[in-house]
Amino acid sequence: VAEPPGRGAEGARTRARVAETAPGASADRVDAPSAVPRAPDKWIEEIVALRRAGRLVEAGNALAEFRKAYPTYPLPAAVTSPP
């Protein structure tokens, strides 16, 4: 007797693949926070680029996150001076 479509071992594998690719399904997603913070110099470059693009709220949020990861890292004037 054949299993109805979507049932049995093959259906379970298909459902597992769909669950793995569903949004929020795994901690291994690309946008999941990393256990290792980004390199500080690259992160600073991103914050400076956000400020130059006029994306000040995003830059401020990124700077706050940066400060959590690197509380004593010296900041360049491009990050600390008014936009």
C-alpha positions as CSV (number, residue, x, y, z in Angstrom):
1,V,0.0,0.0,0.0
2,A,1.5,3.3,-1.1
3,E,1.7,6.3,1.3
4,P,-0.4,9.4,0.2
5,P,1.8,12.2,-1.1
6,G,3.6,14.1,1.6
7,R,3.4,11.2,4.0
8,G,6.1,8.7,5.0
9,A,9.9,9.1,4.9
10,E,10.0,11.3,1.7
11,G,7.4,13.7,3.0
12,A,9.2,14.0,6.3
13,R,12.5,14.9,4.5
14,T,10.6,17.5,2.3
15,R,9.0,19.0,5.4
16,A,12.4,19.1,7.1
17,R,14.0,20.9,4.1
18,V,11.1,23.5,4.1
19,A,11.5,24.0,7.8
20,E,15.2,24.6,7.4
21,T,14.7,27.4,4.9
22,A,11.7,29.0,6.6
23,P,12.3,32.5,8.0
24,G,13.3,32.2,11.7
25,A,13.8,28.5,11.4
26,S,17.4,28.3,12.4
27,A,20.1,30.1,14.4
28,D,22.4,29.6,11.4
29,R,20.6,32.2,9.3
30,V,22.7,34.8,7.6
31,D,21.2,37.6,9.7
32,A,21.6,35.8,13.0
33,P,23.9,37.5,15.4
34,S,27.4,36.2,15.4
35,A,29.1,34.8,18.5
36,V,32.2,36.7,17.3
37,P,31.9,40.4,16.8
38,R,33.0,42.0,13.5
39,A,36.4,43.4,13.2
40,P,36.3,46.9,14.8
41,D,38.0,48.7,11.9
42,K,35.6,47.3,9.3
43,W,32.6,48.0,11.6
44,I,33.8,51.6,12.0
45,E,34.1,51.9,8.2
46,E,30.4,50.8,8.0
47,I,29.3,53.4,10.6
48,V,31.2,56.2,8.8
49,A,29.6,55.1,5.5
50,L,26.1,55.2,7.1
51,R,26.8,58.7,8.4
52,R,28.1,60.0,5.0
53,A,24.9,58.6,3.4
54,G,22.8,60.6,5.8
55,R,21.5,57.4,7.6
56,L,22.1,58.9,11.0
57,V,19.7,56.8,13.0
58,E,21.2,53.6,11.6
59,A,24.7,54.9,12.2
60,G,23.7,55.7,15.8
61,N,22.3,52.2,16.3
62,A,25.3,50.6,14.8
63,L,27.6,52.7,17.0
64,A,25.6,51.7,20.1
65,E,26.1,48.0,19.1
66,F,29.7,48.7,18.4
67,R,30.2,50.2,21.9
68,K,28.6,47.1,23.5
69,A,31.1,44.9,21.7
70,Y,34.2,47.2,22.0
71,P,33.6,49.6,24.9
72,T,37.2,50.9,25.1
73,Y,38.0,51.0,21.4
74,P,39.2,54.5,20.3
75,L,36.8,56.1,17.9
76,P,37.9,58.3,14.9
77,A,36.7,61.8,14.5
78,A,34.5,60.7,11.6
79,V,32.4,58.8,14.1
80,T,32.4,61.2,17.0
81,S,32.1,64.6,15.3
82,P,28.6,66.1,14.4
83,P,27.4,65.1,10.9
